[in-house]
Amino acid sequence: LHDGVLYGKHLPDTPNVTLEDAIHVLHKLKEMTGGDPVPFLFDGRGLGWLNMDARAYVRANAPDVFSHAAVVVKHELIRRLSHAFLGIAGMDMPIQLFTNEEDAWNYAVGNRTGAA
């Protein structure tokens, strides 16, 4: 947690996420925030895939942990396709995808509760 924003990075040595991984990580992140939703900047450039159960768990539980999310992805095409997927998937919180970490940080910081 830095400057009111939670930062996470998916490391490339474990590119695939299972339901058990998702449960563990969201639980730990919720502990770190004291249970109050905060902005989340996630560097997902090392992420391979989330299995279907992990995606469903994150979709259902992320709004309890994050007020909104800025996700950094590898390529512009991935960003565009992912935006379409997120619209269809119905994520219950604001989420934006970026190919530039600085732009993602600015979005996360600019949308904190009480940000000027």
C-alpha positions in Angstrom: 0.0 0.0 0.0 1.6 3.2 -1.2 0.0 6.7 -1.2 -3.4 5.1 -0.7 -3.0 2.7 -3.6 -2.4 -1.0 -3.4 0.2 -2.2 -6.0 0.4 -5.8 -7.1 2.5 -7.5 -9.7 2.1 -10.9 -11.2 5.4 -12.6 -11.4 6.2 -14.5 -14.6 7.5 -17.6 -12.7 3.9 -18.6 -11.8 1.9 -17.4 -14.9 -1.3 -19.4 -14.2 -3.8 -18.6 -11.4 -6.0 -21.2 -9.8 -9.1 -20.7 -7.6 -7.0 -21.4 -4.6 -4.5 -18.8 -5.6 -7.2 -16.2 -6.1 -8.8 -16.9 -2.7 -5.4 -16.6 -1.0 -4.3 -13.4 -2.7 -7.6 -11.6 -2.3 -7.8 -12.6 1.4 -4.2 -11.3 2.0 -4.9 -8.1 0.1 -8.1 -7.5 2.1 -6.1 -7.9 5.3 -3.5 -5.4 4.1 -6.2 -2.7 3.5 -8.0 -3.3 6.8 -11.1 -4.4 4.9 -11.8 -1.0 3.2 -11.8 -1.0 -0.6 -8.8 0.9 -2.0 -7.5 1.7 -5.5 -5.5 -1.1 -7.0 -2.7 -0.9 -9.6 -2.0 -4.4 -11.0 0.9 -5.1 -13.3 -0.5 -8.2 -15.1 2.2 -8.4 -17.8 3.5 -11.6 -16.3 0.1 -13.2 -16.1 -0.6 -16.3 -18.2 -4.2 -17.1 -17.4 -6.8 -17.4 -14.7 -8.9 -20.5 -14.8 -12.7 -20.1 -15.0 -13.3 -20.6 -11.3 -10.6 -18.0 -10.4 -12.1 -15.5 -12.8 -15.5 -15.9 -11.3 -14.1 -15.6 -7.7 -12.2 -12.4 -8.6 -15.2 -10.9 -10.4 -17.4 -11.6 -7.4 -15.0 -10.6 -4.6 -12.7 -7.9 -6.0 -15.2 -5.1 -5.3 -14.9 -5.9 -1.6 -11.2 -5.3 -1.8 -10.7 -2.6 -4.5 -12.6 0.6 -5.1 -11.3 0.5 -8.7 -8.5 -1.0 -10.6 -5.9 0.0 -13.1 -4.4 -3.0 -14.9 -1.2 -2.9 -16.9 -1.1 -5.3 -19.9 1.6 -6.1 -22.5 0.1 -4.9 -25.7 -2.5 -2.5 -27.1 -4.4 -5.3 -28.7 -4.7 -7.2 -25.4 -5.9 -3.9 -23.8 -8.6 -3.5 -26.4 -9.8 -7.1 -26.3 -9.7 -7.2 -22.5 -11.9 -4.0 -22.3 -14.5 -5.7 -24.5 -14.3 -8.9 -22.3 -14.6 -6.9 -19.1 -17.7 -5.2 -20.4 -19.3 -8.5 -21.2 -18.1 -10.1 -17.9 -19.8 -7.4 -15.9 -17.1 -6.5 -13.4 -18.9 -4.7 -10.5 -16.3 -2.0 -10.1 -14.5 0.5 -12.3 -11.6 -1.0 -14.1 -9.3 0.4 -16.8 -6.5 -1.3 -18.7 -3.3 0.4 -19.7 -0.1 -0.5 -21.6 1.9 2.2 -19.6 2.4 1.9 -15.9 2.7 5.6 -15.4 -0.8 6.2 -16.9 -2.2 3.4 -14.8 -0.7 5.0 -11.6 -2.2 8.3 -12.5 -5.6 6.7 -13.0 -5.3 4.9 -9.6 -4.1 7.9 -7.7 -6.6 10.3 -9.4 -9.5 8.1 -8.4 -8.7 7.7 -4.7 -11.4 8.6 -2.3 -10.8 12.3 -1.4 -8.4 12.8 -4.3 -8.2 16.4 -5.6 
